[in-house]
């Protein structure tokens, strides 16, 4: 059985088109699409009101791509609280965009049991966090650094 030249030309044309389309998409993706900086972890935060914490609290951030789940917990928090936030199940939710963190939610801070709305906007670079947090109608400047492994 002989192959029809028109059918062969059609198949070669389709294969060529698919290869060209894949090359164009791969080229675009490798130059324009970048994963966000990994910022997940624990940060010792200074600047939050001291009436709820006996020592500077931890901002525990879990990251999945550009999406964040976080919690602000006491420095001596139990492992289950840390694990919950690191897995992205924290009470603050948001995104990271070009090393800028945007988080919002309702949480109870440390020994203060009443839940309050919290909005955190900060930049992260080299393990250092700087920004501001809106808490109970006040805007506070905060800073922090990655907690060292114990």
Residue frames relative to the residue before (quaternion, step in Angstrom):
aa qw qx qy qz dx dy dz
X 1.0000 0.0000 0.0000 0.0000 0.00 0.00 0.00
X 0.2944 -0.7759 0.5425 0.1302 3.52 -0.81 1.08
X 0.4404 -0.6844 0.5151 0.2688 3.59 -1.08 0.80
X 0.4531 -0.6693 0.5248 0.2671 3.52 -1.03 0.87
X 0.4793 -0.6951 0.4474 0.2951 3.66 -0.68 0.99
X 0.6284 0.5319 -0.3460 0.4500 3.63 1.03 -0.66
X 0.6499 0.5080 -0.3105 0.4724 3.60 1.02 -0.80
X 0.6387 0.5144 -0.3226 0.4726 3.59 0.96 -0.83
X 0.6541 0.5073 -0.3091 0.4682 3.61 0.92 -0.90
X 0.6366 0.5273 -0.3246 0.4597 3.60 1.00 -0.81
X 0.6800 0.4839 -0.2943 0.4656 3.60 0.87 -0.92
X 0.6444 0.5068 -0.3217 0.4738 3.61 0.96 -0.82
X 0.6461 0.5189 -0.3115 0.4649 3.60 1.00 -0.83
X 0.6624 0.4961 -0.3114 0.4670 3.62 0.94 -0.84
X 0.6506 0.5035 -0.3164 0.4723 3.60 0.93 -0.86
X 0.6476 0.5154 -0.3153 0.4643 3.61 0.95 -0.83
X 0.6479 0.5132 -0.3152 0.4664 3.59 0.97 -0.85
X 0.6580 0.5053 -0.3131 0.4623 3.61 0.91 -0.87
X 0.6495 0.5050 -0.3200 0.4698 3.60 0.94 -0.84
X 0.6670 0.4962 -0.3038 0.4653 3.61 0.91 -0.88
X 0.6572 0.5013 -0.3130 0.4678 3.60 0.95 -0.85
X 0.6547 0.5041 -0.3165 0.4659 3.61 0.91 -0.84
X 0.6440 0.5216 -0.3201 0.4590 3.61 0.97 -0.82
X 0.6600 0.5036 -0.3073 0.4652 3.58 0.95 -0.86
X 0.6676 0.4923 -0.2997 0.4713 3.61 0.91 -0.86
X 0.6590 0.5006 -0.3097 0.4682 3.60 0.92 -0.85
X 0.6426 0.5183 -0.3206 0.4644 3.59 0.99 -0.78
X 0.6482 0.5065 -0.3129 0.4747 3.60 0.94 -0.86
X 0.6808 0.5061 -0.2929 0.4412 3.58 0.85 -0.94
X 0.6964 0.4742 -0.2911 0.4532 3.59 0.90 -0.81
X 0.7255 0.4103 -0.2619 0.4865 3.63 1.12 -0.42
X 0.7969 0.3388 -0.1595 0.4741 3.62 1.00 -0.69
X 0.7290 0.3952 -0.2406 0.5045 3.61 1.07 -0.52
X 0.0419 0.7968 -0.5971 0.0822 3.55 -0.65 1.17
X 0.4680 -0.6455 0.5226 0.3022 3.56 -1.06 0.73
X 0.5155 -0.6362 0.4604 0.3429 3.60 -1.04 0.66
X 0.6332 -0.5278 0.4079 0.3925 3.53 -1.26 0.48
X 0.4490 -0.6728 0.5160 0.2821 3.58 -1.01 0.80
X 0.0215 0.8195 -0.5704 0.0508 3.58 -0.57 1.17
X 0.3976 0.7367 -0.4679 0.2834 3.58 1.27 0.00
X 0.4736 0.6565 -0.4987 0.3098 3.57 -1.10 0.70
X 0.5699 -0.5753 0.4627 0.3609 3.54 -1.28 -0.40
X 0.0907 -0.7868 0.6104 0.0139 3.55 -0.92 1.00
X 0.3258 -0.6940 0.6043 0.2170 3.57 -0.96 0.89
X 0.1498 -0.8338 0.5308 0.0236 3.58 -0.54 1.24
X 0.1102 -0.7661 0.6309 0.0541 3.54 -1.00 0.92
X 0.6477 0.5239 -0.3866 0.3957 3.56 -1.10 0.72
X 0.5701 0.5630 -0.3960 0.4485 3.59 1.24 -0.16
X 0.6298 -0.5524 0.3694 0.4022 3.61 -1.10 0.56
X 0.4407 -0.7405 0.4589 0.2166 3.56 -0.91 0.95
X 0.5308 0.6578 -0.4133 0.3386 3.60 1.19 -0.17
X 0.7111 0.4246 -0.2628 0.4949 3.63 1.19 -0.29
X 0.7697 0.2751 -0.1441 0.5578 3.59 1.20 -0.38
X 0.3972 -0.7123 0.5260 0.2410 3.58 -1.01 0.82
X 0.7684 0.0717 -0.0601 0.6330 3.59 1.22 -0.47
X 0.7040 -0.4638 0.2884 0.4540 3.62 -1.16 0.39
X 0.3961 -0.7438 0.4902 0.2226 3.61 -0.80 1.00
X 0.4585 -0.6408 0.5394 0.2971 3.51 -1.40 0.07
X 0.2184 -0.6849 0.6740 0.1702 3.50 -1.18 0.72
X 0.1060 -0.8023 0.5872 0.0165 3.56 -0.44 1.24
X 0.0703 -0.8263 0.5581 -0.0288 3.56 -0.54 1.23
X 0.1240 -0.7476 0.6497 0.0603 3.53 -0.96 1.00
X 0.1294 -0.8223 0.5535 0.0263 3.57 -0.87 0.91
X 0.0039 0.7482 -0.6635 0.0026 3.52 -1.10 0.83
X 0.7931 -0.1131 0.0317 0.5976 3.56 -0.04 1.27
X 0.7784 -0.2590 0.2141 0.5303 3.56 -0.67 -1.10
X 0.5991 0.5761 -0.3566 0.4266 3.60 1.26 -0.09
X 0.1671 -0.8050 0.5676 0.0438 3.54 -1.01 0.91
X 0.0760 -0.7165 0.6890 0.0778 3.50 -1.30 0.59
X 0.0488 0.8292 -0.5513 0.0779 3.59 -0.73 0.95
X 0.1213 -0.7527 0.6425 0.0769 3.52 -1.38 0.28
X 0.2508 -0.7061 0.6333 0.1936 3.54 -1.22 0.54
X 0.0278 0.8275 -0.5515 0.1013 3.55 -0.40 1.28
X 0.6140 -0.5310 0.4100 0.4158 3.60 -1.20 0.37
X 0.6373 -0.5600 0.3757 0.3729 3.57 -1.17 0.60
X 0.7343 0.3781 -0.2243 0.5173 3.60 1.13 -0.61
X 0.2021 0.8265 -0.5036 0.1502 3.60 1.16 0.62
X 0.5411 -0.6106 0.4789 0.3240 3.53 -1.19 0.65
X 0.6629 -0.5486 0.3496 0.3706 3.54 -1.18 0.62
X 0.6396 0.5435 -0.3526 0.4138 3.64 0.96 -0.73
X 0.6189 0.5231 -0.3491 0.4707 3.62 1.09 -0.61
X 0.6603 0.5032 -0.3051 0.4666 3.57 0.95 -0.86
X 0.6621 0.5123 -0.3029 0.4555 3.57 0.92 -0.91
X 0.6217 0.5519 -0.3456 0.4353 3.59 0.97 -0.85
X 0.7106 0.4459 -0.2681 0.4736 3.59 0.82 -0.94
X 0.6610 0.5189 -0.3209 0.4369 3.60 0.93 -0.83
X 0.6641 0.4750 -0.3041 0.4908 3.59 1.17 -0.51
X 0.5949 -0.6006 0.3581 0.3963 3.60 1.25 0.10
X 0.5863 0.5898 -0.3685 0.4155 3.59 1.24 0.23
X 0.3002 0.7749 -0.5032 0.2371 3.58 1.15 0.54
X 0.6041 -0.5894 0.4132 0.3420 3.54 -1.32 0.18
X 0.6613 0.3998 -0.3016 0.5585 3.57 1.29 -0.12
X 0.0712 -0.8038 0.5904 0.0134 3.57 -0.91 0.90
X 0.2405 0.7741 -0.5632 0.1605 3.55 -1.11 0.62
X 0.4577 -0.6627 0.5236 0.2776 3.49 -1.31 -0.48
X 0.2944 -0.6884 0.6242 0.2233 3.50 -1.35 0.30
X 0.0206 0.7859 -0.6152 0.0594 3.52 -0.92 0.98
X 0.8224 -0.1675 0.0312 0.5428 3.58 -0.49 1.25
X 0.7233 -0.4754 0.2059 0.4565 3.55 0.75 1.26
X 0.5529 0.5380 -0.4218 0.4764 3.61 1.20 0.49
X 0.2267 -0.7880 0.5661 0.0845 3.54 -0.77 1.14
X 0.0331 -0.7670 0.6407 0.0021 3.56 -0.96 0.95
X 0.0756 0.7983 -0.5883 0.1042 3.59 -0.55 1.21
X 0.0487 0.7861 -0.6153 0.0335 3.57 -1.11 0.67
X 0.3016 0.7414 -0.5680 0.1918 3.56 -1.21 0.57
X 0.4374 -0.6449 0.5451 0.3095 3.54 -1.34 -0.17
X 0.1058 0.8022 -0.5761 0.1157 3.56 -0.64 1.14
X 0.3511 -0.6592 0.6043 0.2775 3.51 -1.34 0.28
X 0.3020 -0.7876 0.5185 0.1401 3.54 -0.75 1.10
X 0.8708 -0.0804 0.0409 0.4832 3.55 -0.87 1.02
X 0.8256 -0.1565 0.1511 0.5206 3.55 -0.75 -1.10
X 0.5426 0.5745 -0.4148 0.4510 3.63 1.23 -0.12
X 0.2815 -0.8220 0.4765 0.1344 3.58 -0.40 1.21
X 0.6111 0.5759 -0.3592 0.4074 3.60 1.12 -0.54
X 0.3877 -0.7133 0.5319 0.2409 3.58 -0.84 0.99
X 0.0299 -0.7954 0.6051 -0.0160 3.52 -1.02 0.87
X 0.5349 -0.6230 0.4505 0.3503 3.57 -1.10 0.63
X 0.0635 -0.7857 0.6152 -0.0112 3.55 -0.98 0.95
X 0.0167 -0.7570 0.6532 0.0094 3.54 -1.04 0.88
X 0.0639 -0.8067 0.5874 -0.0099 3.56 -0.73 1.08
X 0.0169 0.7625 -0.6461 0.0288 3.53 -0.93 0.97
X 0.1612 0.7930 -0.5639 0.1650 3.55 -0.65 1.10
X 0.3144 -0.6948 0.5998 0.2421 3.51 -1.33 0.21
X 0.1890 -0.7765 0.5957 0.0805 3.53 -1.08 0.79
X 0.1634 0.7640 -0.6097 0.1340 3.55 -0.87 1.01
X 0.8638 0.0268 -0.0389 0.5016 3.54 -0.88 0.95
X 0.7065 -0.4663 0.2663 0.4610 3.59 1.00 0.77
X 0.6325 0.4943 -0.3381 0.4912 3.61 1.28 0.13
X 0.1893 -0.7705 0.6044 0.0720 3.52 -1.05 0.89
X 0.0743 0.7784 -0.6200 0.0649 3.60 -0.89 0.95
X 0.3509 0.7318 -0.5331 0.2390 3.53 -0.96 0.87
X 0.4685 -0.6474 0.5094 0.3192 3.50 -1.14 -0.69
X 0.1942 -0.7560 0.6164 0.1038 3.50 -1.25 0.58
X 0.2442 -0.7305 0.6201 0.1490 3.56 -1.00 0.91
X 0.0814 0.8090 -0.5614 0.1543 3.53 -0.51 1.27
X 0.8476 -0.0913 0.0248 0.5221 3.58 -0.69 1.12
X 0.7478 -0.4198 0.2172 0.4662 3.57 0.86 0.96
X 0.6627 0.4509 -0.3110 0.5107 3.60 1.25 0.04
X 0.2359 -0.7358 0.6127 0.1662 3.54 -1.17 0.61
X 0.0692 -0.8185 0.5696 -0.0281 3.55 -0.65 1.18
X 0.4036 -0.6730 0.5592 0.2674 3.55 -1.08 0.74
X 0.0560 -0.7953 0.6034 0.0150 3.56 -0.94 0.88
X 0.0199 -0.7555 0.6533 0.0445 3.51 -1.32 0.38
X 0.0560 0.8039 -0.5898 0.0520 3.52 -1.16 0.50
X 0.2025 -0.7499 0.6108 0.1536 3.50 -1.34 0.14
X 0.6618 -0.5073 0.3756 0.4045 3.51 -1.28 0.46
X 0.4346 -0.6856 0.5166 0.2723 3.55 -0.95 0.88
X 0.4342 -0.7001 0.5099 0.2476 3.54 -0.89 0.96
X 0.5302 -0.6228 0.4729 0.3276 3.59 -1.05 0.74
X 0.3205 -0.7641 0.5343 0.1670 3.54 -0.99 0.86
